[in-house]
Amino acid sequence: MDNSALADAVLAGDRRALARAITLVESTRPEHRAAADMLLERLAGAGRQAIRIGLSGTPGVGKSTFIESFGLMLVSRGLRVAVLAVDPSSARTGGSILGDKTRMERLARTPDAFIRPSPSQSHLGGVARRTREAVALCEAAGFDIVLIETVGVGQSETVVAELSDVFLLLLAPAGGDELQGVKRGIMEVADMIVVNKADGDLKATATRTCADYAGALRLLRRRPQDPEGFPKAMTVSALADTGLDTVWEEIRTLVDWRRESGHFDAIRKAQARFWFEADLREALLARLRSTEARKALEMLSDQLADGEITHTRALAQMLHDHLNA
């Protein structure tokens, strides 16, 4: 399938074509990168926009169960849902299990849902290197909601906030030191804290945990992009399908307010600048590593390691000699 036909198929909502398009943009081969850029340019003119929901949480909190139950609830309301799940990659082999489709079996069988697992590789922040492009492809394919699930390894996963319109932090009841551990960093960028597993013997504990987080959120300074009452904490049970409707209504309330107040577009513009600068940094490093500057880079690195030169002096020399800065 050529580039034009692939673009048309994605715009028509073909899930197989969407999967092929994401594979293309994730490829690191130079010829594939060029084709991917052309494809993204073709699709950018479609002007389609989904609600992007980022979701993070520590392993075992029930992210996959929550996403499946939440996604099925959204589909039942006539919405098309795409899930971009990032799996951790081995630091030794680079491999990933990519088992999200098996963990969300019911949602994976739903015609109005699309699940795509991707390896994190060496990219930090809980998302994969090309997650942003994958989000754009899902929007072009006509999905109403794009759920972005992070690796889920800790409080440093704030990069997903630069991809999302709404960022949910999923937590378990009775998390011990979690309140202390996440009150800075990821908690400061979360729009909603969702305490999962509020069922059975854990229901009362989940309610108390939610109250603790609600109190902690009140101590944080209100952000300009938040209406009164946000960020907020609430309880759900993904297993019993309770509280999911409330989460969706709160997301809609927040998104509608931001659109009416102009913050929605402003946030997306700020995110575009963030990713442009991130890509620029990567492109500059790639240029330095692939040209005659590589020897100088290695030499300065050795001098730094031996304590013969300071970081500031090495950086200034590299910029002056090879980037004309």
C-alpha positions as CSV (number, residue, x, y, z in Angstrom):
1,M,0.0,0.0,0.0
2,D,1.5,3.3,-1.1
3,N,1.6,6.4,1.1
4,S,-1.5,8.0,-0.5
5,A,-3.6,4.9,-0.2
6,L,-2.5,4.4,3.4
7,A,-3.5,7.9,4.3
8,D,-6.9,7.4,2.7
9,A,-7.4,4.1,4.6
10,V,-6.5,5.8,7.9
11,L,-8.9,8.6,7.3
12,A,-11.6,6.0,6.5
13,G,-11.0,4.5,10.0
14,D,-9.4,1.3,8.9
15,R,-7.9,-0.2,12.0
16,R,-5.4,-2.4,10.1
17,A,-4.2,0.7,8.1
18,L,-3.9,2.6,11.4
19,A,-1.7,-0.2,12.8
20,R,0.5,-0.1,9.7
21,A,0.8,3.7,9.9
22,I,1.9,3.5,13.6
23,T,4.4,0.8,12.7
24,L,5.7,3.2,10.0
25,V,6.1,6.2,12.3
26,E,7.8,4.0,15.0
27,S,10.4,2.7,12.5
28,T,13.9,4.2,12.8
29,R,15.0,3.4,9.3
30,P,15.7,6.6,7.3
31,E,13.5,5.7,4.3
32,H,10.6,4.9,6.7
33,R,11.1,8.2,8.6
34,A,10.8,10.1,5.3
35,A,7.6,8.2,4.4
36,A,6.2,8.7,7.9
37,D,6.8,12.4,7.7
38,M,4.9,12.6,4.4
39,L,2.1,10.5,5.8
40,L,1.7,12.8,8.9
41,E,1.7,15.9,6.6
42,R,-1.1,14.4,4.5
43,L,-3.2,13.6,7.6
44,A,-2.6,16.9,9.3
45,G,-5.1,18.6,7.0
46,A,-7.9,16.5,8.2
47,G,-8.4,18.8,11.2
48,R,-9.8,16.0,13.4
49,Q,-9.5,16.3,17.2
50,A,-9.9,13.8,19.9
51,I,-9.9,14.2,23.7
52,R,-6.5,12.9,24.8
53,I,-6.5,11.3,28.2
54,G,-3.2,10.4,29.8
55,L,-3.1,7.8,32.6
56,S,-0.4,6.8,34.9
57,G,-0.1,4.8,38.1
58,T,2.2,2.3,39.8
59,P,2.3,-1.4,38.7
60,G,-0.6,-3.3,40.3
61,V,-2.9,-0.4,40.7
62,G,-5.2,-1.8,38.0
63,K,-4.5,0.4,35.0
64,S,-5.4,-2.2,32.4
65,T,-8.6,-3.1,34.2
66,F,-9.6,0.5,34.6
67,I,-8.8,1.3,30.9
68,E,-10.8,-1.7,29.7
69,S,-13.8,-0.9,31.9
70,F,-13.6,2.8,31.1
71,G,-13.2,2.2,27.4
72,L,-16.2,-0.2,27.3
73,M,-18.3,2.4,29.0
74,L,-17.3,5.1,26.5
75,V,-18.0,2.7,23.6
76,S,-21.4,2.0,25.0
77,R,-22.1,5.8,24.7
78,G,-21.3,5.7,21.0
79,L,-17.7,6.9,21.2
80,R,-14.7,5.4,19.4
81,V,-11.8,4.7,21.7
82,A,-8.1,4.2,20.9
83,V,-5.7,3.0,23.6
84,L,-1.9,3.6,23.3
85,A,-0.2,1.5,25.9
86,V,3.5,1.8,26.6
87,D,5.3,-1.3,27.9
88,P,8.7,-1.1,29.6
89,S,11.7,-2.3,27.6
90,S,14.5,-4.4,28.9
91,A,17.6,-2.4,29.5
92,R,19.7,-5.5,28.5
93,T,17.9,-6.8,25.4
94,G,15.6,-3.9,24.4
95,G,12.6,-6.3,24.2
96,S,9.1,-5.7,25.5
97,I,6.3,-8.1,26.3
98,L,3.6,-5.9,24.7
99,G,0.8,-7.9,26.4
100,D,-1.8,-5.2,26.7
101,K,-4.2,-6.7,24.2
102,T,-4.4,-9.9,26.3
103,R,-5.0,-7.8,29.5
104,M,-7.8,-6.0,27.8
105,E,-9.4,-8.8,25.8
106,R,-13.0,-7.6,25.9
107,L,-12.1,-4.1,24.7
108,A,-9.7,-5.5,22.0
109,R,-12.6,-7.4,20.5
110,T,-14.8,-4.3,20.3
111,P,-15.1,-2.9,16.7
112,D,-15.1,0.7,18.0
113,A,-11.9,0.3,20.0
114,F,-8.3,0.1,19.0
115,I,-5.4,-1.0,21.2
116,R,-1.8,-0.5,20.3
117,P,1.0,-1.5,22.7
118,S,4.5,0.1,22.0
119,P,7.9,-0.5,23.6
120,S,9.3,2.4,25.7
121,Q,12.8,1.5,24.5
122,S,15.2,4.1,26.0
123,H,12.7,6.9,26.1
124,L,12.1,8.4,29.6
125,G,8.9,9.8,31.1
126,G,6.7,6.8,30.7
127,V,5.9,7.2,27.0
128,A,7.4,5.8,23.8
129,R,9.5,7.9,21.4
130,R,6.7,8.2,18.8
131,T,3.6,8.2,21.0
132,R,2.9,11.8,20.0
133,E,2.7,10.8,16.3
134,A,0.6,7.8,17.2
135,V,-1.9,10.1,18.9
136,A,-2.1,12.2,15.8
137,L,-2.7,9.1,13.6
138,C,-5.5,8.0,16.0
139,E,-7.1,11.4,15.7
140,A,-6.9,11.3,11.9
141,A,-8.6,7.9,12.0
142,G,-11.6,9.5,13.6
143,F,-11.3,8.2,17.2
144,D,-13.2,10.4,19.7
145,I,-11.0,9.4,22.7
146,V,-7.3,8.5,22.9
147,L,-6.2,6.9,26.1
148,I,-2.4,7.1,26.7
149,E,-1.2,4.6,29.3
150,T,2.3,5.1,30.6
151,V,4.8,2.5,31.7
152,G,3.9,3.0,35.3
153,V,7.2,3.1,37.2
154,G,7.0,6.1,39.4
155,Q,6.5,9.8,40.0
156,S,8.7,11.0,37.2
157,E,6.2,10.1,34.5
158,T,5.1,13.7,33.8
159,V,5.9,13.7,30.1
160,V,2.5,12.2,29.4
161,A,1.0,15.5,30.6
162,E,2.6,17.1,27.5
163,L,0.6,14.7,25.3
164,S,-2.8,14.9,27.1
165,D,-5.8,17.2,27.4
166,V,-6.6,15.6,30.8
167,F,-4.1,13.6,32.9
168,L,-5.4,11.0,35.4
169,L,-3.2,9.6,38.2
170,L,-4.5,6.2,39.2
171,L,-3.8,5.0,42.8
172,A,-4.6,2.1,45.0
173,P,-6.2,2.3,48.5
174,A,-3.9,2.1,51.5
175,G,-0.8,2.9,49.5
176,G,1.4,3.4,52.5
177,D,4.0,6.1,51.7
178,E,2.3,7.0,48.4
179,L,0.9,10.3,49.6
180,Q,4.3,11.5,50.7
181,G,6.0,10.1,47.6
182,V,3.8,11.6,45.0
183,K,2.8,14.9,46.5
184,R,5.4,16.7,44.3
185,G,6.1,16.0,40.7
186,I,3.5,13.9,39.1
187,M,0.7,14.9,41.5
188,E,1.3,18.6,40.6
189,V,0.5,17.9,37.0
190,A,-2.4,15.5,37.5
191,D,-5.9,16.9,36.7
192,M,-7.6,14.1,38.6
193,I,-6.6,11.5,41.1
194,V,-8.6,8.3,40.8
195,V,-8.4,5.8,43.7
196,N,-9.2,2.4,42.2
197,K,-10.4,-0.9,43.8
198,A,-13.1,0.9,45.9
199,D,-15.0,-2.4,46.3
200,G,-15.4,-5.2,48.9
201,D,-13.2,-5.0,51.9
202,L,-11.2,-2.1,50.4
203,K,-14.1,0.2,49.8
204,A,-13.8,2.0,53.2
205,T,-10.0,2.2,52.8
206,A,-10.3,3.6,49.4
207,T,-12.7,6.3,50.6
208,R,-10.3,7.3,53.3
209,T,-7.4,7.4,50.9
210,C,-9.4,9.5,48.5
211,A,-10.1,12.0,51.4
212,D,-6.4,12.2,52.2
213,Y,-5.5,13.0,48.6
214,A,-8.4,15.5,48.3
215,G,-6.9,17.3,51.4
216,A,-3.4,17.2,49.8
217,L,-4.7,18.7,46.6
218,R,-6.3,21.6,48.4
219,L,-2.8,22.6,49.6
220,L,-1.5,22.9,46.1
221,R,-1.8,26.3,44.4
222,R,-4.7,26.4,41.9
223,R,-3.5,26.4,38.3
224,P,-4.8,29.0,35.8
225,Q,-6.1,26.2,33.5
226,D,-8.3,24.7,36.3
227,P,-11.9,25.6,37.1
228,E,-13.1,25.7,40.7
229,G,-12.8,22.3,42.3
230,F,-9.9,21.0,40.2
231,P,-7.7,19.1,40.5
232,K,-9.9,16.6,42.4
233,A,-9.8,13.1,43.8
234,M,-12.5,10.4,43.4
235,T,-13.0,6.7,43.9
236,V,-13.8,4.0,41.3
237,S,-14.0,0.3,41.1
238,A,-13.0,-0.9,37.6
239,L,-13.9,-4.4,38.6
240,A,-17.4,-3.5,39.7
241,D,-17.9,-0.8,37.1
242,T,-18.7,1.9,39.7
243,G,-17.6,5.5,39.5
244,L,-16.6,5.3,35.8
245,D,-19.5,7.5,34.7
246,T,-18.5,10.1,37.3
247,V,-14.9,10.2,36.0
248,W,-16.2,10.7,32.5
249,E,-18.5,13.5,33.5
250,E,-15.7,15.3,35.4
251,I,-13.4,14.9,32.4
252,R,-16.1,16.5,30.1
253,T,-16.6,19.3,32.6
254,L,-12.9,20.1,32.7
255,V,-12.5,19.9,28.9
256,D,-15.6,22.0,28.2
257,W,-14.4,24.7,30.7
258,R,-11.0,24.8,29.2
259,R,-12.4,25.1,25.7
260,E,-14.7,27.9,26.6
261,S,-12.0,29.8,28.5
262,G,-9.4,29.4,25.8
263,H,-7.0,27.2,27.9
264,F,-7.6,24.1,25.8
265,D,-6.0,25.6,22.6
266,A,-3.3,27.4,24.7
267,I,-2.3,24.1,26.3
268,R,-2.1,22.3,23.0
269,K,0.1,25.2,21.6
270,A,2.4,24.9,24.6
271,Q,2.6,21.2,24.0
272,A,3.6,21.7,20.4
273,R,6.4,24.0,21.4
274,F,7.6,21.5,24.0
275,W,7.8,18.7,21.5
276,F,9.5,20.9,18.9
277,E,12.2,21.8,21.3
278,A,12.5,18.1,22.4
279,D,12.9,17.0,18.8
280,L,15.3,19.8,18.1
281,R,17.6,18.7,21.0
282,E,17.5,15.1,19.7
283,A,18.2,16.2,16.1
284,L,21.2,18.3,17.3
285,L,22.6,15.4,19.3
286,A,22.1,13.0,16.3
287,R,23.9,15.5,14.1
288,L,26.9,15.7,16.5
289,R,27.1,11.9,16.8
290,S,27.0,11.3,13.0
291,T,29.4,13.9,11.6
292,E,33.0,14.8,12.0
293,A,32.1,16.3,15.4
294,R,31.8,12.8,16.8
295,K,35.5,12.6,17.5
296,A,35.5,15.9,19.3
297,L,32.5,14.7,21.3
298,E,34.3,11.6,22.3
299,M,37.5,13.5,23.2
300,L,35.6,16.0,25.4
301,S,33.7,13.2,27.0
302,D,37.0,11.5,27.9
303,Q,38.4,14.7,29.3
304,L,35.3,15.2,31.4
305,A,35.6,11.7,32.7
306,D,39.3,12.3,33.7
307,G,38.5,15.6,35.3
308,E,40.6,17.6,32.8
309,I,37.8,20.0,31.8
310,T,34.6,21.3,33.3
311,H,31.1,20.6,31.9
312,T,30.6,24.3,31.2
313,R,33.9,24.6,29.3
314,A,33.3,21.4,27.3
315,L,29.8,22.5,26.3
316,A,31.0,26.0,25.2
317,Q,33.7,24.5,23.1
318,M,31.4,22.0,21.4
319,L,28.9,24.6,20.6
320,H,31.5,27.1,19.3
321,D,33.4,24.6,17.2
322,H,30.6,22.6,15.7
323,L,27.3,24.5,15.9
324,N,28.6,28.0,15.4
325,A,26.9,29.1,18.6
